[in-house]
């Protein structure tokens, strides 16, 4: 791996703010981002990336590469929860295995946004349709996770899972709706209209990302110590499974995706895990699943790994295994 690339990524100011948040927790500092501000920033990041993606998509020719990318994204969102579920069942209950499998089949919008910032720093171009791929990968994995729990619990599990409510939440939760809606608005807006809000959607983006990653660092630091008490299996899973998913997609994506930037974004989607949409759905659908397990795995282990060591590793694979 290119150590210079790794060093550049680790000294990225946005990423250093993440580490600052983790350190603040370890030092028992009272540093925190107000909850309402944190929610606003997360909504802003989804809106901005969706809008910019829609603009890029409006300038892209609709071709077979886009169709294959969308289909492959849906395939991953279905396949990853299925195979990881059977690994997780060796150590965890049906409910916890299903919830964790759904998390790792779904995607992290914040990891995706961080990967875009990484590509912009490296001046590697990417296409707007990758935002649509991200949006499509949210809901299927939640549905698969719920179906796996229902199948393996049998009749006993039916009363625990209000399937209609959970599936509706998977399809229309705020993050999915905002990213699809802003993607559509960006697609419909003219260049002149988009230029009018560029200071909001583009110029302040990296600053808001830095503040958000500071908040993610604080949140991760709080969850890490409790999670480490649960034993090594979850910790190993939260690192090894993203590497496997990411490495496989980094190589396989070369068969139908030509641009390095698009391949990296696809890889980071495959390697990431949801800690927003899936926990919200599982809280409604599977109350017996433990949030103290699947949220720290995704947020305190997989997320930091992907944005520090993962992205340079996946880019190295893409560039050397065409």
C-alpha positions, 0 to 999 in steps of 0.5 A: 500500500502507498504509505504516503496515501495512508498518511495523507488520509490520516492527517485529513483535518475532518478525520482528525476532528473525529479522533479529537472527539474520541480523545475528548471522551477518554479525557472525560471532557464535557465537549459535545455537539448539541443534539439538535445541531447534530441532527441538522448537520446530518440532514445537511450532509445528506441534502448536499450530497444528494443534490450534487449527485442529482446534478452530476446525474443530469449531466451523465448519459444513461447507459448500461454501466449505470443499470449494472451498478444499480442492480449490483447494489441491490444484489449486495444489499440482499446477499450480504445480510444472508451470508453474514447472518449464518456467521453471526448465528454461531455466537448471537441470538436470532434477533441480534444476528438478524439486526447485525446482518441487516446493518452490514448489508445496509450502508453508512451515508456518512462513510459514503460522504467521507469517501467523496471528500477523500476522492475530492482531495485526491482529485479522483472523479466520480459519477452522480448515479452512485448516490442513487446506488447508495439510496437503493441499498438502504431498504433491501437489507432491512427487509432481508434481516427482518425476513431472516428473523421471521423465518428462523423464529417460526410462528413464535416471532410473528407477534414480535415484528410488525412487518408492515410498520418496519418495511414502511420505515425502511422505505420512507425513513428520513435519511432515505427520503431526503437522499432520494428527494434531494437527488431528484431535485438536483437532477431537475434543477438547471445549472443556473439554479444550482449555481445559486445555492452552490455556497450552501451545497458545496462551499461549506460542505467540508466544514460541516463534515468536520463538525459532524465527524467530531460528533461521531468521534464523541459518540463512538468514544462513549460506545467503545468501552461498553462494546469491548466488554462483549468479547472478541467475536463482535470486534473481529467481525466488525473489522474482517467482514468489511475487509472481505466485502470491500476487497471482493467488490473492489476487484469484482466492480472492475468487470462493469465499472470503468472509473476508479472513483465509482469503484471506490464508492461502490467498495465503501458502500459494500464495506460500510454498515448502517448505524442510523436507518437500520437501528431505527427500523430494528427498534420498532420491529425487533425490540429484543435485538440489543442496540448496545451490540449492533450500533457500536459494531457499526459506529465505533469499529467499522466506521473508524476503520473504513475512514482511516485504513479502509479507504486507502486499502480499497483504493490500492486494491482497485488501482493494482487489481484491474 
